[in-house]
Amino acid sequence: MQVSVEKTSELSRKMTVSVSEDVVQEKMAERLKSLVREIKMDGFRPGKVPPHVVKKMYGDRIRSEVTGDLIQSTFYQALQDQDLKPAGYPHIHPSDETNGFQYTAVFEVYPEVSLQGIDQLEIERPVATVEETDVDAMVEKLRVQRKSWNAVERASETGDRITITFSGSAEGENFTNGKVEDYSVEIGSKQMIPGFEDNLTGLAVGANKTFTVTFPDDYGNAQLAGKPADFEVDVVKVEEPVLPEVDETFIKAYGIQEGTVEAFREDVRNTMERELEQALRGNLKNAVMDVLYEKIQVTVPNALIDEEVESLMKPYKENARKRKVKLEDLQLPRDMFEEQARRRVALGLILGEVIKQNGIKVDNDKVRSVIEDMSRNYERPQDVIDWYYRDENRLSDVQQMVLEDQAVEWLTSQAKVTNRPMSFNDVMQNQQR
């Protein structure tokens, strides 16, 4: 086997592999011998068909199978011999050589990642605490979650729940299959398209209203996206929210058997502090990643970007299939995901080099702790823990996440860190980005 490699760009390589005709013929002879034992042909007993007859009939197929196998076996051997690490799948182009076998493989390689300046990163670390006002706000949220509804005879207001019958049409065609009966909308919840709920205020039971709003440009249904629509609404019912009192019944519904306000608020605070600690870690990780992406420059293989773009688009495609929407109607341009994909791949390469150069090994105790934390949200935590440890792929996903967190911890320990005071709400909202 002869191998030559041409560097066609910073990361692109064109590798030519040649295999002598002697090797090809040897492999073909082995394949032919096996085929002779299996082939059945009229006029010959099983296994007794002359080899030259079989070769004449199946020679082209045998050579094609042999060269396919040779590509598989020689490509990875050639990579190893040339010390090349391909990023993504290669494009293989067999040649028309009649004497021996030759092919070219075009692919990208992983870049060299320089960590120069990694010890000079400047990072802002968010810090926050749970205040009494934060607990008050959370208790109010919990009350809202358990609100009930009371029918009223007044005109509707923001925050009310209004039950309507409505129809919609665009460009003269009805798109609601006639009328939608007894549909409930919480005004201000933004469950409808922008502008729709604004038109539901000031309406009492029995009211009829027509209005026009425009569907967003990125609306899921391409036939309606960006188009004005006419709606006719009849009001069936108007209800106002009624928040429960924070009494013993309310408190015990959250598993606080003491039933006291003090015990309830302490439990709420503890939960918020756990969530805040997790969010602060996430905020710090985001801050590290932002600085890392800005300071450490790396050329990213297009093949890896393509793979990441496909990964980012996958949930949208799966959702489209569930809703029976054609993929071409999704209007998901590549550039919508490309920068995010480039960032993810670049950071993965940089963190991988940080881990490699500093000999960071996954801490199995931290892996166990993370899995136990995740299991606390389930009724049978031990079953969840066992579920992770029974499957190597599931466990590997957690191990990779923990290893990445360890790399972030190492980077933080090397950086110049300044604290940035934040409120509980700001930290939690920043975690959503």
N, C-alpha and C positions, 0 to 999 in steps of 0.2 A: 504494500500500500504506500502510495506517495501522496504527500499533502503539501499544498502551498496556500498561503493566506495573504490576501490583499486588503489593506486598510483603505476603505472607500470614503470614510468620514471619521469624525472623532470616535463614534461608537459603532459604526457599521463595519462589518467584515464580510468578505467574499472568500470562502474557503473552497478550494478545488481538491477533490479526492479522486485518485486513480487506482484502480485495482487491475492487476494483470489478467490476461485471458486465461492463463493456467489456473488461477484461483476460480475464475468463473466456470471453466469447464469442469473442474473438480467438484464444485458445488452442484453443477447441473447433473453430473454423473451420479452423485449421491441421490438427488431427487428423482432421477430417471429410474434408478434401481428400485427405489421405494414404490414408484408409480407402476412399474412392470408387475409387481406382486399384486397390485390392487385392481389393475385395469381388466375389464371384461370386453371381449370382442368376438363377434360371430366367426366361427370357423376355428377358434382356438380355445383350448382348455384354460380355465382361470389360472392366471399366473404364468402362462406359457406364451404370451404374445411376444414376438421377437423385439428386443430393445430398439433396433433401428426403425421398426414400424411405429413403435410408441413415440420415438423421438421425432419422426417425420410428422406425426399428427399433433403432437403436443409440445414440440420443441420451443415454439415462441412463448407459450404459456409458462413453460418451465423456466426459460431465461428471465421472463418478467418477474416470476416469483423469487428467483434467486437474486436478481439485482435489487428487488425490494428489500429482501433480507439483508443484503450487503450494505444497503444504505443505513438500515437500522443499526447494524453491528459496527460499521466502520465510522459512522458519524461521531458517536460518543467516544470511541477510541481516539479519533483524530482530535477532538476537543481536549481530551486529557493530555495527549502528546504535545499539543500546542499551548497548553495552559490557558484555555479560553473558557469563559463563563457566559454562555448565551443568556440574554434577557428575552423571554418570549420564545415563540416557536419559529424555526427557520423556514425559509422558502427554498425548497429543493428543486433543482433543475437538472435532470439527467441529460447527458450529451448523446449524440448520435454515433459515438465511436463504435466501430465494428471489431476492432482489435482491443479486447479488454473492456473495461467498464469505467466510466468517468462521470462525475456529477459535481455541480457546484451548489453550495449551501450559502444563502445570504441571510444574515442575522445581525442583531445588535448584541453588544456585550455590556456587562455591568460597568458603570464608570468607576474610576478611582475617586474616592471621597477623601478630601483633605479636611482635617479637623483643626487646621491652624486658626488660632484665635478663640478656640472653644472655651478657654479659661478666662476670657475677658468679656463674657456675656453680662449684660446688665438687665436685671429682671425686677419687675414690680410684683410683690406678693400681696394679694388681697387678704385683708384681715377684717373680721366682723364678729359680733356677738349677738346672741338672742336677747333682745330687750323686752320689758314688760309690754310695751306697745305692740311688739311683734306677736307676742302671745295673744293679746287682745284681738288683733287682726285675724289670727289663725282661728281663734274660737268663733269669731264672726263668720269666717268662711265655712266652718263646720256647721254652724246654724243654717247658713244658706243652702248647704248641701242637703239638709233634712227639712227644707221648707215644704209647706203644704200650700194649697191654693183655695181661695175663697171667692165664690162668684160675686160680682158687684154689678150695679146698674148704671154706674157712671161711665164716662168716656175713657177709653184706654190711655195708659201712660207708659213711659219707658219702665221696664221691669215687670210689667204685667204679662200674663199669658193670655193670648187671644186665640180663640178657635174660629177658623174661617173656612169658607168654601170659596175656591178661586179657580180661575182659568187663565191661561196665558197664550198669547199668539205673537208670532214674529213674521214680518213680511206677509201678513194676511193668513198665515197657516197656524192652526192650533197645535201646540206642542205638549199639551197636558192631557191628551186623550179625553177631551171634553172638560169636565170639571173635577177638581180634587176636593173630595168631601171631608168635612170635619178635620181639618189640618191645624194642629196646635203650633203656635210660634211664641217663644218668649221674646218679647220686644227688647232689643238691645243685646241679644245673645250672639248676633252676627251669624246665625245659622243659614240665613237666606242671602241672596246676592246683594251687594251694596245698593242701598237706596230703597230696597223693598220694605224693610222693617220701619224705616222712617215714615213711610206712608200708612202705617198701621196705628199710629197714635191719634188720639182725638176721636176715636170711633166707638160708638155704643152698639149694643146688641140690636140687630136688625138693619144696621147701616149698610149701604152699598157704595162702593167707591171704585173708580177706574183711574189708573195711572200708568205712566211709562217709565221704565228704568232700562238701563243698558247692561247687558251681560259683560263681565270682565273679558279682556282680550285673551287671558289664559284659561278661560272656562274649559272644563273637561270635555264638553260636547262641542266639537269643532263647528257644527252647523249653527250653533247659537253664539259662539264666542264673538264678542265685540259688537253684537247686534242689539238694537233697541227692541224692547218687547212691551206689549200692552197687556196689562193685567186687570181683571175685574174681580173684586173681592166682596163677599157678603159675610157680615160678622154674625157668628152663631153664639159666641159666649165671650165674656171678658172676666178674668180672674186676677185678683191681686195676691201677691205672696204673703204668707204668714210664717214668720220665723218662730221656731220652738223656744221655750224658755230653757235656760241651762239649769235644769233641775235633776233630781235623782234619776228619773226615767231616762232622760237624755244622756246623762253621764254613763249610766250602766250599759247603754246601747253601744258604747265604745269600749266595753270590757273593763271598766273601772268599778269593781265591785263595792268599794267603799261608798261610792255615790256622792262624794263631797266635791265641791268646787275646787278646793285646794288640791286634792289628789288628781283631779282631772287636769287642772292647769299644769301641775308638775309633770304629768304624763305627756301632755302636749309639748311642753318645753323640752323634755328629754328627746322626743321624736324630732323636734325642730333642730336641736343641737346636733343630732346624728346626721340629719340631712344637710345641715350647714357645713359640718366637717367634710362630708363627701363633696359638696359643691365647692368648697374652698380648694380642695385638692384638684378638682376639675378645672377651676379657674386658674390655679397656679400652672397646671399642665398646659392649658391654652396659652398662657403668657410665655412659658418656656418655648412652646412650639412656634409661636409668632416670632420670637427673637431668633430662634434657631434657623427658621426658614429665611429670615432676612439676612443673617450674618454668614451662614455657610452656603456657598454657592455650589451647586452640583448639576451636571448635565443629566437629564432624565431620559432614559430610552423610550422612544415612541411606543414600542411594543407594550411596555408596562403601563403607559398612560392609557392605551387602548383597552387593556384588560381592566383597569380601574374604572374607566368610563362605563364599560359594560356592567361592572359591579354596581355602580351608582344608578344606572338606568334600570336594573333588574326589578326593584320594587315597583316602579312605575309600570313596567310591562306586565308584571304579575297582577297588579291591580286592574289593569286594562282587560286582561283575560277574564278576571272574575266578573267585571262589569260588561263583558262581551263587547268591548270597544276595539275597533281595528287599530293595530299598532301605528299605521300611517296617520290615523286621526289624532294621535297623541301630541303631535307637533313638538317633539323633543329634540331640538338641535344639539349636535355634539358640543358646540361651544358653550352650551348651558352648563355642562359638567366638566369641561376640559381643565379649567384652572384649579377647581377643587381636586380633580384627579391628579394633576401635576403636583400639587402641594402634598397630597397624601403619599404619593410615590417618593417624592424627594425626602420627606421627613422619615419615611420608612428606611430609606437607604442611609440617611445620616444617623438615625438611632441605631441601626444595625452595626454601623462602624463604631459608634460609641461603645456599644455592648462588646464588640469584638476586641477593640483595642484595650479596653479596661477590664477584660475578663469577668464581666458581670454575669453571674449565674442566677437562674431563677430560684427564689426563696420559696421552698415548698410550704413552709409555715404560713407565709403570706397568701399563697394560693389557697390553702385550707381556710384561712380567715376570710378571704373574699367570697369563697363558695358558701361559707356559713352565714355571712352577711346577706347574700342573695337568698338564702333559704328561709330567712326569718319572715319573709313576706308570705309564706305558704303555711297551710294548715299542718302539714306533716314535713317539717324541715329535714329530718333524716332521710326521707325518701328522695328529696331533691339532692342532698349531698351524695347519696349513693348513685343517683342518676348521672351525675358528673363523673364520678370516679369509675363507673362501669364502662365508659366509652372514651377511648384515647383521643378521638378528635375533639369531643366536647371539652375534655380536660386540657388539651393542648391550646384551645382558644383562650381559656382562662390563664394558663401559664404564660402565653404570649402577651396578654394584657398586663399581667403582673410584671413581666420582664421589662416591658415598655415603661411602666411606672417606676421601676427601679432605676432605669436609665435616666428618667426625668429627675429622680431624687439625686442621682450622682451629679447631673448637670447643675442642679440648684446648689449643691454643696460647693461647686467650683465657681459659681457666678457671684457677682456683686448684687446683693438682694436688698431692696428697700421695701418697706411695708406701705401698702396703700389702704387706708381705712375705707370701708364700704358698709352700707346698710345690709341687713338680712335680705331684704327684697332685691336689692341691686345684685347681690351675689347669686341669688337663686335665678333671677332673670338672665344674668350673664351666662349662667350654666346652660341655658337653652340654645345658645347660638351654635 
